[in-house]
């Protein structure tokens, strides 16, 4: 295809210390405009480098067709924006996917002696994978990825809602209007007080700012309600979320769903349940529970929940 740029490098003999578990091992560096690849055929010693452009499913799928019917192909992909569709297309093509943890992968580079480019990043991923030194992330199953997307949407909506509420308070203060009490924007009575204050104390532009903010808040609240409904339904269907909500103090269904979907399996931690609970910052809740003299959390609820993801 014209959109695919492929450059074939010189023949390279793998170093003796490399551990090459597959005939073809490579790295993919993902960006919005292109995917840079670097892979080694360990049988022939040939290194292929190039780019897939534009970076989308269709062009990536066409490029992966070269590996059709070939076993033992593995690629490392950094866990940055865009990794999901790349990993899905690799798996669909029968290619093993190794998801690299970004911070640890950068640390493995050591001191930078050369300029950091897409090409060197792809080669770095390939070499770490070939040598068995790639710091890998958990690759969640499809239903967990869907839950993550819903959680991200809910978080963004909540952040947007908070920002617009703060804009209203800022406009009132900027024009010297009396401060609103806590929860003044909740309910019809609170909104009526706000509209009266805006009419009495704000300029025409200030009133328009408040009216616009209220309209946006109403739309955000509708979307928040819809997304929360989806999250609650997902939490009821995920065994791990039900375990956490039932057995961990202070954890509701949405929080339990987030803990399961973002922490991953229990095997990722050396000392469950303490590992996942501490990683999530929930250990403060457990310490508070002990301080108040309440019954301790049953042994292993976090490990049991994460194992049920």
N, C-alpha and C positions, 0 to 999 in steps of 0.2 A: 504494500500500500504506500502511496505517496506520503501519507502523514507519518509514516514510521521511518525514523532515521536510525540506521544500524551501522555500526563501525566494528569491524572485527580486529582484535588486537593480535599481537604476536603470540607464538606458542610459549607457554610458561610451564615450567616443571614445578609442581607443588613442593614446598620445603619438607624436609623429613619430619619435622616436629608437628606438622599439620595432621589433624584427624579428619579424614574425609569420608563421612559415612555414606555418601550418595554419589552417583556418577556425575550429577550436575548440581552445583551449589552456587547460589548467587545472592545478590542484595538489590533491593529496589529503594530508591530515594524518591519520595512522593512530594510533588508540588502541584499547585492548582493548574499550571499550564502544561506540565510535562512530568513523566515518570522516567527517571534515569535508572538504567539497569547495568549491572556488571555481574556476569556469571562465568563460571569456570567448568569446562568439561574435563573432569579428572581422568578420563580414559585417554583422550587425545592431548590434553594439556592446553587446549585452545581457550582463550579468554575472549568473550564477546562483550562489547560495551556499546551503549547508544541510548536513545530516548524513545519513549512512546508519547506522541503528541497528536492531538490534545489528550489530556489526562481524563479519560472517562471509561465507562464499562465497555462500550462498543470497541474502541481501539485497543484497550488492554486485552479483551477477549480475542481479538484478531491476532495480536502479537503472541498470545499464549498458545495459539494453534500449532506453533512449531514444536511444542512438547507433547503433542497428542500421541498416545500410544507408547510413550517412553516412561518407564518406571524410574524411581529413584531421583526425582527432581525436587529440590528444596530451595526456598527463597526466604531471606530475612527481610522483614518490613518493620520500619520504626513505628511505634505506636503514637503517631501524630494524626492530625486531621486528615481524613481520607483513607485511613488504613482499613476501614470496614469493607468498603466495596472492593478494594484490592485483595484483601484476604478472602472474601467470598468468591471472587473470580478465580483466584489461585486454587482454592479448594475444589471449585466446580471443574477445573481443568485437570484435577488429579495431582496437583503440585502441593507438597508439604509446605505449611506456613509456619514460620517462627516469628513471633511478634516481639520486637526488641523494646526494652524499657529505655526511654530517651535519655534520662540523666545518667544512668549507669553505662549506657552505650557511649555517651560523650566522654565519660571519665575513662573508659577503656582505651580511648584514643591516646591518652597521655599528653605530654607537652606538644603543642602545635609547632611543627617546624615548617609547615607549608600552608599555603592558603586553603581555607575550607571551601570546597566546591561541591556541587551535586555529584560530580564524578567520583571525587574522593570519598564522599559519604557512602555512595553505593559500594565502592570497593571495600571500605571499612566494614560495612555490614557483612559483605561476602566473606571477608577474611575471618571475622569473629565467628561466623557460623561454621566455616570450614575447620577452624581450630578448636571448636567446641567451647568457645569462651563467650558466646553471645548471652547477655543478661536478658532473659525472656519474661514476658508478661503472660498473664492468663488470657486465653482467647475465649470469650464468653459464647455460649450457644445463642442461637438466633432469638429465642424468646427473651433472654436477658438483655440483648442489645436493643430490642424493642422497648422494654421497660426503661432502660437507660435513656432512650430518646424521649420518652414521656416525662421522665424525671427532669431532664434538661429543659424541656419546654415549660414544665411547671415552675422550675426555679427562675427561668427568664421572665415568665409572667409575673411572679411574685416580686422580683426585683424591679420590673417596670411599674408595677402598682405602687410600690414604696416610693419610687422616684417621683411619680406624679403627685402623690400625697405631699411629699416634701416641697414640690413646686408651688402648691397651693399655699402652704404655710409661708414660704419665702415671699410670695407676692403680697400676702397680707402684711407681713412684717415690713417689707420694703416700702409700702405706702402708709405705714403707721396705723393699720387697723388693729383692734383689740385681739389679743391672742385667743385662739380657740382652745377649749379644754380637750383632755384626752378622749379619744373616740368620737370626736365631733363630726367626723365624716361617715359615721355608721348610722344607718336608719334614716327614715324620712324626717324625723324631728331634727336630727343633727344637720342634715342637708339644708333644711329650711333656715336654720340659724346661720349657716354659711352663706346662703344666698342673700339673706338680709344684711349680713355684715358686708358682703361685697357691694351691694347696692348703696349702702350708707357711707362707706369709707373708701372705695376704690374708684379710680378713674375709669373711663370707658374702656381703655385698653386693658386695664387690670381686671375689669369684669369679664372681658372677652377671654383673658387668660384662664380665669377660674372656670368659666363655662366650658371652655375647651378641655380643661383638665378633668372636669366631671364627666364629660362625654367619653373621654378616653378611659377613665376609671370604670365606667359602666360596661364598656366593651371588654375590658380586661377581666372584670369580675365574671362575665358570662363565659369567657374562655377558661378562666381558672376553675369554674364549677364543672365544665365539661371535661377538662383534663384530670381533675381530681377524681371524678367519677370513674374514668378509665384506670387511674392508678389504684383506686380501692378495689376495682374488679380484678386487676392483675394481682394485687396483694392477697386476695382471697384464693387465687388459684396457685400461688407459689408456696410450696410446702415450707420452705425456709422462712419466708416472711411470716407465716402463721405461727411458727415456733417462736420466733423472736417476739412478736407482739404479745403472745400469751405468757411468756416466761421471763421477759426482761422488763423490769420496772421502768416506766417512763417512755416506753417505745410504743408508738402507735403504728397503724398499718402502713402508712406512707414512709415513715422513718425505717420501719422494718424492711420494706421493699428496697429502699435505698441502700441499707446496710448489706443486704444479700447481693444486690446487683453490682455494687461498686467494690465490695471487698473480695468477692469470688469464693472459691472453694476453701474448705477448712485446711487442706493440705498446703496452702500458701503460707501458713504460720507455724513457727517452731513450737509454740506453747499455747495451743487453743485450750480454753476459751479466752485466756487473757490476751493473747496476741491480737485477734480481731477486735475485741472490745476496746483495747488500748489504742489500736490503730484508728478506730472510728472516733476517739475522744470520749467514748461512753464510760470510761473508767471513773470519771468524776461523778456520774450518776450513781455508780455502784458504791463509791466511797461515801457519798451522801447517805445512801441507804443504810450502810453499816453504822454511820455516825448517829443516825436517828434510832438505832436499835432495832431495825426491821430485819425480817428473816433474810438470810443471804440468798442470792440467786442460785437456783438449782444448778448442780455441776454440769457443765458441758452444754448449755443451751445454745451458745453461739456456735460451737463446733457442730452441734447437731443440725442447726439451721443452715449453716453454710454448706454442710455436706449434702443438704437436701435441695440445693439450687439446681 
